[in-house]
Amino acid sequence: MTTPLFLQPGLGAPFWILFSAFVVGELVLAVRSRLNRGGQRVRGWGQLTTVVGIDGSILAGLAFGVRGVGPLPLPWIFFVAGLIAMLAGIVLRQWAIITLGRFFTDNVRVHSNQTVVDRGPYRWVRHPSYSGMLLFFAGLGLAMASWPALIVLVVVPTTVLVWRIRIEERALVTSAGDDYLKYAGRRKRLIPGVW
């Protein structure tokens, strides 16, 4: 069995740098969210389900990738495309987080004075941070050049985030009302012009 490219000395460095950058970004977001006590937290299973689903998919994807299960043909092409998607996903997610500022938390919260943000990546989609996250996960699976890794890293996070989006949007309609409904009527959730 050939060692997957992301595990080869030297070649794997960009993969692990991007993976580490994503993890550090998420840890910083978690700490920042714990310190941000503003707003009313929306109760429910959204946070726990999101963490378990996403962390589980990362672990499963890495297990498939490390073992070289279901290798994709032309691994170099998938490896490079994956690295590009990982980087683009990190940039998009961080741009969305910075744009939303203090209103962005890793748990669902509503603020009495929250306004609808329609600048930055929010000009094109309602949940660009999730778009960035999904782009990162697709890139992670592609860079490992493994069918099972790609499938688990796309299907599980997408399912979890679609469910979470529904929780968030109910909260946003409750807090921002007609302003959010007008905004939502002009923008898709994750992919411009698609959904």
BADRENNU-291473 format. One record per residue (C-alpha): residue number from 1; residue in one letter; x, y, z. Coordinates in Angstrom, 1 decimal. Each point is the difference from the previous one (the first is absolute). Layout:
N
site i: NUM aa: A east: X north: Y up: Z
...
END
This chain:
195
site i: 1 aa: M east: 0.0 north: 0.0 up: 0.0
site i: 2 aa: T east: 1.3 north: 3.4 up: -0.9
site i: 3 aa: T east: 0.2 north: 2.6 up: 2.8
site i: 4 aa: P east: -2.7 north: 2.7 up: -0.5
site i: 5 aa: L east: 1.5 north: 3.3 up: -1.1
site i: 6 aa: F east: -1.2 north: 1.8 up: 3.1
site i: 7 aa: L east: 2.0 north: -2.4 up: 2.2
site i: 8 aa: Q east: 3.3 north: 0.3 up: -2.0
site i: 9 aa: P east: 2.8 north: 1.9 up: 1.5
site i: 10 aa: G east: 0.2 north: 3.5 up: -1.4
site i: 11 aa: L east: -3.0 north: -0.4 up: -2.3
site i: 12 aa: G east: -2.4 north: -0.3 up: 2.9
site i: 13 aa: A east: 1.2 north: 3.2 up: 1.7
site i: 14 aa: P east: -2.5 north: 2.3 up: -1.8
site i: 15 aa: F east: -2.8 north: -2.4 up: 0.8
site i: 16 aa: W east: 0.9 north: 0.0 up: 3.8
site i: 17 aa: I east: 0.6 north: 3.7 up: 0.1
site i: 18 aa: L east: -3.5 north: 0.7 up: -1.5
site i: 19 aa: F east: -1.6 north: -2.6 up: 2.3
site i: 20 aa: S east: 1.7 north: 1.5 up: 3.0
site i: 21 aa: A east: -1.0 north: 3.5 up: -1.0
site i: 22 aa: F east: -3.6 north: -1.1 up: -0.2
site i: 23 aa: V east: 0.1 north: -1.7 up: 3.4
site i: 24 aa: V east: 1.7 north: 3.0 up: 1.7
site i: 25 aa: G east: -2.6 north: 2.3 up: -1.6
site i: 26 aa: E east: -2.8 north: -2.2 up: 1.4
site i: 27 aa: L east: 1.6 north: -0.1 up: 3.5
site i: 28 aa: V east: 0.4 north: 3.8 up: 0.0
site i: 29 aa: L east: -3.6 north: 0.3 up: -1.0
site i: 30 aa: A east: -1.1 north: -2.3 up: 2.8
site i: 31 aa: V east: 2.0 north: 2.0 up: 2.6
site i: 32 aa: R east: -1.4 north: 3.3 up: -1.4
site i: 33 aa: S east: -3.5 north: -1.4 up: 0.1
site i: 34 aa: R east: 0.4 north: -1.0 up: 3.7
site i: 35 aa: L east: 1.1 north: 3.5 up: 0.8
site i: 36 aa: N east: -2.9 north: 1.6 up: -2.0
site i: 37 aa: R east: -2.9 north: -0.3 up: 2.4
site i: 38 aa: G east: -2.2 north: 2.5 up: -1.9
site i: 39 aa: G east: -3.4 north: -0.9 up: -1.3
site i: 40 aa: Q east: -2.3 north: -2.8 up: 0.8
site i: 41 aa: R east: 1.2 north: -3.5 up: -0.7
site i: 42 aa: V east: -2.4 north: -2.1 up: -2.0
site i: 43 aa: R east: -0.6 north: -3.3 up: 1.8
site i: 44 aa: G east: 0.1 north: -3.3 up: -1.7
site i: 45 aa: W east: 2.3 north: -2.7 up: -1.4
site i: 46 aa: G east: 1.5 north: 2.2 up: -2.7
site i: 47 aa: Q east: 3.5 north: 0.5 up: 1.5
site i: 48 aa: L east: 0.5 north: -3.5 up: 1.3
site i: 49 aa: T east: -1.3 north: -1.6 up: -3.3
site i: 50 aa: T east: 2.2 north: 2.3 up: -2.0
site i: 51 aa: V east: 3.2 north: -0.7 up: 2.0
site i: 52 aa: V east: -0.6 north: -3.8 up: 0.1
site i: 53 aa: G east: -0.9 north: -0.2 up: -3.7
site i: 54 aa: I east: 2.8 north: 2.1 up: -1.3
site i: 55 aa: D east: 2.7 north: -1.3 up: 2.3
site i: 56 aa: G east: -1.2 north: -3.6 up: -0.7
site i: 57 aa: S east: 0.2 north: 0.6 up: -3.7
site i: 58 aa: I east: 3.5 north: 1.4 up: 0.3
site i: 59 aa: L east: 1.2 north: -3.0 up: 1.9
site i: 60 aa: A east: -1.7 north: -2.4 up: -2.4
site i: 61 aa: G east: 1.4 north: 1.8 up: -3.0
site i: 62 aa: L east: 3.5 north: 0.0 up: 1.4
site i: 63 aa: A east: -0.3 north: -3.7 up: 0.8
site i: 64 aa: F east: -1.0 north: -0.8 up: -3.6
site i: 65 aa: G east: 2.7 north: 2.3 up: -1.4
site i: 66 aa: V east: 2.8 north: -1.2 up: 2.2
site i: 67 aa: R east: -0.8 north: -3.6 up: -0.9
site i: 68 aa: G east: -0.2 north: 0.8 up: -3.7
site i: 69 aa: V east: -3.5 north: -1.4 up: -0.2
site i: 70 aa: G east: -1.7 north: 0.5 up: -3.4
site i: 71 aa: P east: 2.7 north: 1.9 up: -1.7
site i: 72 aa: L east: -1.0 north: 2.4 up: -2.7
site i: 73 aa: P east: 1.8 north: -0.1 up: -3.4
site i: 74 aa: L east: 2.5 north: 2.7 up: -0.8
site i: 75 aa: P east: 0.7 north: 0.8 up: 3.6
site i: 76 aa: W east: 2.1 north: 3.1 up: -0.8
site i: 77 aa: I east: -2.9 north: 1.8 up: -1.7
site i: 78 aa: F east: -2.3 north: -0.7 up: 3.0
site i: 79 aa: F east: 2.8 north: 0.9 up: 2.5
site i: 80 aa: V east: 0.6 north: 3.4 up: -1.6
site i: 81 aa: A east: -3.7 north: 0.7 up: -0.5
site i: 82 aa: G east: -0.6 north: -1.0 up: 3.6
site i: 83 aa: L east: 2.7 north: 2.4 up: 1.3
site i: 84 aa: I east: -1.5 north: 2.9 up: -2.0
site i: 85 aa: A east: -3.5 north: -0.8 up: 1.3
site i: 86 aa: M east: 1.3 north: -0.3 up: 3.6
site i: 87 aa: L east: 1.7 north: 3.4 up: -0.2
site i: 88 aa: A east: -3.1 north: 1.6 up: -1.7
site i: 89 aa: G east: -2.3 north: -1.5 up: 2.7
site i: 90 aa: I east: 2.2 north: 1.4 up: 2.8
site i: 91 aa: V east: 0.1 north: 3.5 up: -1.6
site i: 92 aa: L east: -3.7 north: 0.1 up: -0.6
site i: 93 aa: R east: -0.9 north: -1.2 up: 3.5
site i: 94 aa: Q east: 2.3 north: 2.5 up: 1.7
site i: 95 aa: W east: -1.2 north: 2.8 up: -2.2
site i: 96 aa: A east: -3.6 north: -0.8 up: 1.0
site i: 97 aa: I east: 1.0 north: -0.2 up: 3.7
site i: 98 aa: I east: 1.8 north: 3.4 up: -0.1
site i: 99 aa: T east: -2.8 north: 1.6 up: -1.9
site i: 100 aa: L east: -2.7 north: -1.1 up: 2.5
site i: 101 aa: G east: 2.3 north: 1.1 up: 2.9
site i: 102 aa: R east: -1.4 north: -0.3 up: 3.5
site i: 103 aa: F east: -3.2 north: -1.6 up: -1.3
site i: 104 aa: F east: 1.9 north: -3.1 up: -1.2
site i: 105 aa: T east: 0.1 north: -2.8 up: 2.6
site i: 106 aa: D east: 0.4 north: -3.7 up: -0.3
site i: 107 aa: N east: -3.4 north: -0.5 up: 1.8
site i: 108 aa: V east: -3.3 north: 1.5 up: -1.3
site i: 109 aa: R east: -0.7 north: 3.3 up: 1.8
site i: 110 aa: V east: -2.4 north: 2.8 up: -0.7
site i: 111 aa: H east: 0.7 north: 3.6 up: 1.0
site i: 112 aa: S east: -2.8 north: 2.5 up: 0.6
site i: 113 aa: N east: 1.9 north: 2.7 up: -1.9
site i: 114 aa: Q east: 1.2 north: -2.4 up: -2.8
site i: 115 aa: T east: -0.2 north: 1.4 up: -3.5
site i: 116 aa: V east: 0.1 north: -1.9 up: -3.3
site i: 117 aa: V east: 3.5 north: 0.1 up: -1.4
site i: 118 aa: D east: 0.1 north: 0.1 up: -3.8
site i: 119 aa: R east: 3.6 north: 0.9 up: -0.7
site i: 120 aa: G east: 3.1 north: -2.0 up: -0.7
site i: 121 aa: P east: -0.8 north: -3.6 up: -0.9
site i: 122 aa: Y east: -3.6 north: 0.5 up: 1.4
site i: 123 aa: R east: -0.7 north: 1.9 up: -3.2
site i: 124 aa: W east: -0.1 north: -3.4 up: -1.9
site i: 125 aa: V east: -1.3 north: -2.6 up: 2.5
site i: 126 aa: R east: -1.6 north: 0.0 up: 3.4
site i: 127 aa: H east: 2.4 north: -2.4 up: 1.7
site i: 128 aa: P east: 3.4 north: 0.5 up: -1.6
site i: 129 aa: S east: 1.9 north: -1.3 up: 3.0
site i: 130 aa: Y east: -1.7 north: -3.3 up: -0.5
site i: 131 aa: S east: 0.7 north: 0.2 up: -3.8
site i: 132 aa: G east: 3.7 north: 0.4 up: 0.9
site i: 133 aa: M east: -0.1 north: -2.8 up: 2.5
site i: 134 aa: L east: -1.5 north: -2.4 up: -2.6
site i: 135 aa: L east: 2.5 north: 1.2 up: -2.6
site i: 136 aa: F east: 2.8 north: -0.8 up: 2.4
site i: 137 aa: F east: -1.4 north: -3.5 up: 0.7
site i: 138 aa: A east: -0.4 north: -0.8 up: -3.7
site i: 139 aa: G east: 3.6 north: 1.1 up: -0.4
site i: 140 aa: L east: 1.1 north: -2.2 up: 2.9
site i: 141 aa: G east: -1.6 north: -3.0 up: -1.6
site i: 142 aa: L east: 1.4 north: 0.8 up: -3.5
site i: 143 aa: A east: 3.5 north: 0.6 up: 1.4
site i: 144 aa: M east: -0.1 north: -3.5 up: 1.6
site i: 145 aa: A east: -1.0 north: -1.4 up: -3.5
site i: 146 aa: S east: -2.3 north: -2.5 up: 1.7
site i: 147 aa: W east: -3.6 north: -0.6 up: -1.1
site i: 148 aa: P east: -1.3 north: -1.0 up: 3.5
site i: 149 aa: A east: 1.8 north: 3.0 up: 1.6
site i: 150 aa: L east: -1.5 north: 2.4 up: -2.6
site i: 151 aa: I east: -3.5 north: -1.5 up: 0.5
site i: 152 aa: V east: 0.0 north: 0.1 up: 3.8
site i: 153 aa: L east: 1.6 north: 3.5 up: 0.0
site i: 154 aa: V east: -2.6 north: 1.4 up: -2.3
site i: 155 aa: V east: -3.2 north: -1.9 up: 1.0
site i: 156 aa: V east: 0.2 north: 0.1 up: 3.8
site i: 157 aa: P east: 0.9 north: 3.7 up: 0.4
site i: 158 aa: T east: -2.5 north: 1.1 up: -2.6
site i: 159 aa: T east: -2.7 north: -1.9 up: 1.7
site i: 160 aa: V east: 0.9 north: 1.4 up: 3.4
site i: 161 aa: L east: 0.3 north: 3.6 up: -1.3
site i: 162 aa: V east: -3.2 north: -0.1 up: -1.9
site i: 163 aa: W east: -1.8 north: -1.0 up: 3.2
site i: 164 aa: R east: 1.8 north: 2.7 up: 2.0
site i: 165 aa: I east: -0.8 north: 2.6 up: -2.7
site i: 166 aa: R east: -3.7 north: -0.7 up: 0.6
site i: 167 aa: I east: 0.4 north: 0.6 up: 3.7
site i: 168 aa: E east: 2.0 north: 3.2 up: -0.6
site i: 169 aa: E east: -2.5 north: 1.4 up: -2.5
site i: 170 aa: R east: -2.9 north: -0.5 up: 2.3
site i: 171 aa: A east: 1.9 north: 1.9 up: 2.7
site i: 172 aa: L east: 0.9 north: 2.8 up: -2.5
site i: 173 aa: V east: -3.6 north: 0.4 up: -1.2
site i: 174 aa: T east: -1.0 north: 0.2 up: 3.7
site i: 175 aa: S east: 2.6 north: 2.7 up: 0.8
site i: 176 aa: A east: 0.3 north: 2.0 up: -3.3
site i: 177 aa: G east: -3.5 north: -0.7 up: -1.4
site i: 178 aa: D east: -0.9 north: 1.6 up: -3.3
site i: 179 aa: D east: 3.6 north: 1.3 up: -0.6
site i: 180 aa: Y east: 1.3 north: -3.5 up: 0.0
site i: 181 aa: L east: -2.8 north: -1.4 up: -2.1
site i: 182 aa: K east: 0.7 north: 2.7 up: -2.6
site i: 183 aa: Y east: 3.7 north: -0.7 up: 0.1
site i: 184 aa: A east: -0.7 north: -3.8 up: -0.3
site i: 185 aa: G east: -2.3 north: 0.5 up: -2.9
site i: 186 aa: R east: 2.8 north: 1.4 up: -2.1
site i: 187 aa: R east: 2.8 north: -2.5 up: 0.9
site i: 188 aa: K east: 0.5 north: -3.7 up: 0.0
site i: 189 aa: R east: 1.2 north: -1.8 up: 3.2
site i: 190 aa: L east: 3.3 north: -1.5 up: -1.0
site i: 191 aa: I east: 0.7 north: 0.1 up: -3.8
site i: 192 aa: P east: -0.9 north: 3.1 up: -2.0
site i: 193 aa: G east: -2.9 north: -0.7 up: -2.4
site i: 194 aa: V east: -0.4 north: -3.6 up: 1.2
site i: 195 aa: W east: -1.0 north: -0.5 up: 3.6
END
